[in-house]
Amino acid sequence: MSSESNNRGTLYIISAPSGAGKSSLLRALLESDRIHKVELSVSHTTRAPRPGEVDGQDYHFVDMTRFEAMVAADEFLEYARVFDNYYGTSRAALAARLDQGIGVILEIDWQGARRVRELLPGAVSIFILPPSLDALAARLTARGQDAAEVIARRMRDAVSEMSHFDEYDYLVINDDFQQALDDLVLIFEGAGQALARGQQLRAHAGLLDGLLAKR
């Protein structure tokens, strides 16, 4: 894992449209024996817990009154409304982990990512893309969790989200899962070949033209 000269942990910003496979990739990344001292940031959210989710582990679940109080007290590094719910990153909690030399993965949308990069320019940012909009729609449908109108909205939001991929340091295309995971590992290892691989991935950014052409 890359780190700053004072052994402070590295902040990794990862964004992706819903259905791109980000959660599965990050789960596999954190289970990799090549990655050490890296953990996911635990966000605050106003949405209700889903079956199996644990407060303080998956999210800090709070009501709107508490969330608004935290906003007023400037306790969030960033926060945003996503699908009618609010999500925020605790400024103090993030700083504490980084100061302990722990690398932290922050899963946020492009707007939050832009704000965090302005505040913490040393962050490493990664955008994960699906291989096509057709593949993305198939993945969202296969979940069996959302109505057709919700999937349609997620697809519209995905196109908007993907249009900001060029603001990120690295681009990972999740077509072949193992290849995408290997790309992520290289980036997190911080080795010289990681940058080279990131540049190669950027060379494939023309794929986005095909993605957006299918709107």
C-alpha positions in Angstrom: 0.0 0.0 0.0 1.3 3.5 -0.8 1.7 5.9 2.0 2.9 9.4 2.6 6.4 10.1 3.9 5.1 10.6 7.5 3.5 7.2 7.4 0.0 8.7 7.4 -2.5 6.4 5.7 -3.6 7.0 2.1 -7.1 7.9 1.3 -8.6 6.1 -1.7 -11.7 7.5 -3.3 -13.7 5.0 -5.3 -16.8 5.9 -7.4 -18.9 3.8 -9.7 -22.5 3.8 -11.0 -24.9 1.4 -9.2 -24.5 -2.1 -10.6 -20.9 -1.7 -11.8 -19.7 -4.3 -9.3 -17.9 -2.0 -6.9 -19.0 -3.7 -3.7 -17.9 -7.2 -4.9 -14.6 -5.9 -6.1 -13.9 -4.1 -2.9 -14.9 -7.1 -0.8 -12.4 -9.2 -2.8 -9.8 -6.5 -2.6 -9.9 -6.4 1.2 -9.7 -10.2 1.4 -6.6 -10.2 -0.8 -3.4 -11.2 1.0 -1.6 -8.6 -1.0 -3.4 -5.7 0.7 -2.7 -4.7 4.3 -3.8 -1.9 6.6 -6.6 -0.8 4.4 -10.3 -0.5 5.5 -13.6 0.9 4.3 -14.8 4.2 5.7 -18.1 3.7 7.5 -20.5 6.5 6.4 -23.5 8.0 8.3 -26.8 7.6 6.5 -30.5 8.4 7.0 -31.7 5.3 5.1 -33.1 2.3 7.0 -30.8 -0.7 7.5 -31.2 -3.5 5.0 -31.5 -7.1 6.2 -28.2 -8.3 7.6 -26.7 -4.8 7.9 -25.1 -3.9 11.2 -25.0 -0.4 12.7 -21.5 0.9 13.1 -20.1 -1.8 10.7 -21.9 -1.2 7.4 -23.1 2.3 8.2 -23.9 4.6 11.1 -27.6 4.7 10.8 -29.1 8.0 12.1 -32.3 9.9 11.7 -32.7 13.1 9.7 -32.6 15.3 12.9 -29.3 13.8 13.9 -27.9 14.1 10.4 -28.9 17.7 10.1 -27.3 18.5 13.4 -24.0 17.0 12.2 -24.2 19.1 9.0 -24.8 22.2 11.1 -21.8 21.4 13.3 -19.6 20.9 10.2 -18.9 17.3 11.2 -18.9 15.9 7.7 -16.0 16.0 5.3 -18.6 15.6 2.6 -22.3 14.6 2.4 -24.8 14.1 -0.3 -28.3 13.1 -1.1 -28.5 9.8 -3.0 -31.9 8.2 -4.0 -33.8 10.2 -1.4 -31.4 9.4 1.5 -28.4 11.3 2.9 -24.9 9.9 3.3 -22.0 11.6 4.9 -18.3 11.0 5.8 -17.3 11.9 9.4 -14.4 14.3 9.3 -13.0 13.3 12.7 -13.3 9.5 12.2 -11.5 9.6 8.8 -8.7 11.8 10.1 -8.2 9.5 13.1 -7.7 6.4 10.9 -5.4 8.1 8.5 -3.3 9.4 11.4 -3.0 5.9 12.6 -1.4 4.9 9.3 -4.5 3.1 8.1 -5.5 3.4 4.4 -9.1 4.3 4.1 -11.4 3.6 1.1 -14.1 6.2 0.7 -17.0 5.1 -1.6 -18.7 8.3 -2.8 -20.2 9.7 -5.9 -18.4 12.1 -8.3 -19.7 15.2 -6.4 -18.4 14.1 -3.1 -15.2 12.9 -4.7 -14.6 16.3 -6.2 -15.0 18.0 -2.8 -12.8 15.5 -1.0 -10.0 15.9 -3.7 -10.2 19.7 -3.1 -9.8 19.2 0.7 -7.3 16.3 0.5 -5.4 16.6 -2.7 -3.2 13.6 -1.8 -6.1 11.2 -2.2 -5.9 8.5 -4.9 -9.1 8.4 -6.9 -10.4 5.4 -8.9 -13.5 5.1 -11.1 -15.1 1.7 -11.9 -17.0 1.3 -15.1 -19.2 -1.5 -16.4 -18.3 -2.9 -19.9 -21.5 -1.5 -21.4 -24.9 0.0 -20.5 -26.6 -3.2 -21.6 -24.4 -5.1 -19.1 -25.2 -2.6 -16.4 -29.0 -2.9 -17.0 -28.7 -6.6 -16.9 -26.9 -6.5 -13.6 -29.5 -4.2 -12.0 -32.4 -6.3 -13.3 -30.7 -9.5 -12.0 -30.7 -8.2 -8.5 -34.5 -8.5 -8.4 -34.6 -5.7 -5.7 -36.0 -2.8 -7.7 -39.1 -2.0 -9.7 -38.7 -1.1 -13.4 -39.0 2.6 -12.8 -36.3 2.5 -10.1 -34.0 0.7 -12.5 -34.7 3.3 -15.2 -33.8 6.1 -12.8 -30.6 4.3 -11.8 -29.6 3.9 -15.4 -30.2 7.7 -16.0 -28.1 8.4 -13.0 -25.4 6.0 -14.1 -24.9 7.9 -17.4 -24.6 11.1 -15.5 -22.1 9.6 -13.0 -20.0 8.0 -15.8 -19.6 11.3 -17.6 -17.2 12.4 -14.8 -14.8 9.4 -15.0 -12.0 11.6 -16.4 -11.7 13.5 -13.1 -10.2 10.4 -11.5 -6.6 9.2 -11.3 -7.4 5.6 -12.4 -10.1 3.9 -14.5 -11.0 0.3 -13.9 -13.3 -1.5 -16.3 -15.2 -4.4 -14.7 -15.7 -6.6 -17.6 -13.7 -9.6 -16.4 -13.9 -9.6 -12.6 -10.4 -11.1 -12.0 -8.8 -8.7 -14.3 -10.6 -5.7 -12.7 -9.5 -7.0 -9.2 -5.9 -7.4 -10.4 -6.0 -3.8 -11.7 -7.3 -2.6 -8.3 -4.6 -4.5 -6.4 -1.9 -2.9 -8.5 -3.2 0.5 -7.7 -3.4 -0.2 -4.0 0.1 -1.7 -4.0 1.4 1.6 -5.2 4.1 0.0 -7.3 5.5 1.7 -10.4 3.6 -0.7 -12.6 0.4 0.4 -11.0 0.8 3.9 -12.6 1.7 2.3 -15.9 -1.4 0.1 -15.7 -3.5 3.0 -14.8 -2.3 4.8 -17.9 -3.1 1.8 -20.0 -6.6 1.8 -18.6 -7.0 5.4 -19.4 -6.1 4.6 -23.0 -9.3 2.5 -23.1 -11.4 5.4 -22.0 -12.9 5.6 -25.5 -15.1 2.8 -24.3 -17.2 5.5 -22.6 -18.2 6.9 -26.0 -19.8 3.5 -26.7 -21.4 3.4 -23.3 -23.0 6.9 -23.7 -24.0 6.3 -27.3 -26.5 3.7 -26.1 -28.6 6.2 -24.2 
